[in-house]
Amino acid sequence: MSDVIKKARSLLTPALVFHTDIVAERAEGIYVYDTDGRRYMDFSSGLAVLNTGHCHPSIVKAIGEQAQRFIHSGCIFYYPAIVELAEKLREITPRTIEMFFFSNSGAEAVEGAIKLARYATHRQGIIAFGGGFHGRTLGAVSLTTSSARYRRNYHPLVPSVFHVPYPYCYRCPMGRKSGDCSMECLGYLEWLFTHIITPEEVACVIIEPVLGEGGYVVPPGEYMSRLRDITEKYEILFIADEVQTGFGRTGSWFACQHFGIEPDIIVLAKAIAGGLPLSAVGGRKELMERWRPGSHGTTFGGNPVSARTAIEVINIIEREGLLENVRTVGEYALERLRELKNRYPCIGDVRGLGFMLGIEFVKRDGSPDAPLLEKVMTGCIERGLIIVECGVYKNIARLMPPLSTTLDEMQQALSILEDSIKVSLQGG
Ligand SMILES: Cc1ncc(COP(=O)(O)O)c(C=O)c1O
């Protein structure tokens, strides 16, 4: 075992889980090189962060130039990067998103979004979705239900948070089969309003437009539009948590755009600044202006170096035509995954949008097969491909490569994946 891993295990709390035993030395584009010089295709993108790839030259340049001029403000000074970034975000986010609050991480922005919702509406109730992941701080983890493991030993959590089922059709939470469904999962919301909390007391719903950590699930379009209608009917704020789906990952800037949804509030983080810490809450001007001076704040949020880098991330995605690339290469990938599913009964379902692709591994009886996925992932790493898992049972492989991944690279990666599945099945 390498010295770095030995020291990490003695110095860092075991609460922090590393997905691989690779010790990275350098990285470039979609590739990471370890300390022995081995090269890996990084289909994790550092957990959906490196949408423009590792160490993009324009990003390295932007970081250097900004760092030489002005690194930190602490809200003492105004500086151009923060307003230029807000202008850029206004251009690419849905029409309803007009003003921003910058912070450092996804969880912190989720906290900001629910605080804003409560503050602006004077209502307390928050509705989140079963299987959702919104972060680890106490407020965010109160919304997170992708696994009870993340909540264990932290109760009592934030009160007046209620969960309704996410439309995970492959494993329908209401026990329905496709073709035999009248969206009972959505009906559960009305049940909640009748029995648990009246809609007039609910400040917001917060939803991932494609479920991330919970299993890479794309909801039916009809579900999303009917949910939006319900929020409008009761004047409940619609918060889109686009932390994982954002910045082109699904082939449009934001996943809610696939469903024609214009949220009241949007939460952005992960890929926003090409690997530097930055996040944002965006919202309607009229809502944001109800947030009185001092009612929310930050020391580091919107850091000049992160903000300048985020502007460059947007420029690169536009300049290099990465959204089109994700759409075409993503379509090819999904088609090829469907072929794999037809040939390998251990693949129960494949799904996704753009470069957010999920492959669900199952046993003969359809139950989750995490040990098989574990073998497949190990085989992929041995062959130079990094993929990670998701889902409460850890049986879903997620492919989330950088948006610049070419057709040829996608073909290589899927061939490695298939080889690894074959070998893992032979191993019994
Ligand atoms: C949808 C979603 N929201 C929020 C978060 C929390 O982000 P962070 O880990 O930066 O706090 C994540 C992280 O995976 C996420 O996927």
Ligand as a Chemical Component Dictionary entry (heavy atoms), coordinates in Angstrom:
data_LIG
# 
_chem_comp.id                   LIG 
_chem_comp.type                 NON-POLYMER 
_chem_comp.pdbx_formal_charge   0 
_chem_comp.three_letter_code    LIG 
# 
loop_
_chem_comp_atom.comp_id 
_chem_comp_atom.atom_id 
_chem_comp_atom.alt_atom_id 
_chem_comp_atom.type_symbol 
_chem_comp_atom.charge 
_chem_comp_atom.model_Cartn_x 
_chem_comp_atom.model_Cartn_y 
_chem_comp_atom.model_Cartn_z 
_chem_comp_atom.pdbx_ordinal 
LIG C1 C1 C 0 -28.014 17.099 -6.072 1  
LIG C2 C2 C 0 -26.992 17.444 -5.021 2  
LIG N1 N1 N 0 -27.261 18.438 -4.161 3  
LIG C3 C3 C 0 -26.379 18.790 -3.202 4  
LIG C4 C4 C 0 -25.173 18.138 -3.073 5  
LIG C5 C5 C 0 -24.194 18.546 -1.993 6  
LIG O1 O1 O 0 -23.077 19.156 -2.559 7  
LIG P1 P1 P 0 -21.715 19.292 -1.715 8  
LIG O2 O2 O 0 -21.127 17.930 -1.600 9  
LIG O3 O3 O 0 -20.884 20.237 -2.542 10 
LIG O4 O4 O 0 -22.085 19.873 -0.410 11 
LIG C6 C6 C 0 -24.854 17.099 -3.956 12 
LIG C7 C7 C 0 -23.578 16.368 -3.840 13 
LIG O5 O5 O 0 -23.380 15.295 -4.363 14 
LIG C8 C8 C 0 -25.794 16.741 -4.963 15 
LIG O6 O6 O 0 -25.545 15.744 -5.824 16 
# 
loop_
_chem_comp_bond.comp_id 
_chem_comp_bond.atom_id_1 
_chem_comp_bond.atom_id_2 
_chem_comp_bond.value_order 
_chem_comp_bond.pdbx_ordinal 
LIG C1 C2 SING 1  
LIG C2 N1 SING 2  
LIG C2 C8 DOUB 3  
LIG N1 C3 DOUB 4  
LIG C3 C4 SING 5  
LIG C4 C5 SING 6  
LIG C4 C6 DOUB 7  
LIG C5 O1 SING 8  
LIG O1 P1 SING 9  
LIG P1 O2 DOUB 10 
LIG P1 O3 SING 11 
LIG P1 O4 SING 12 
LIG C6 C7 SING 13 
LIG C6 C8 SING 14 
LIG C7 O5 DOUB 15 
LIG C8 O6 SING 16 
# 
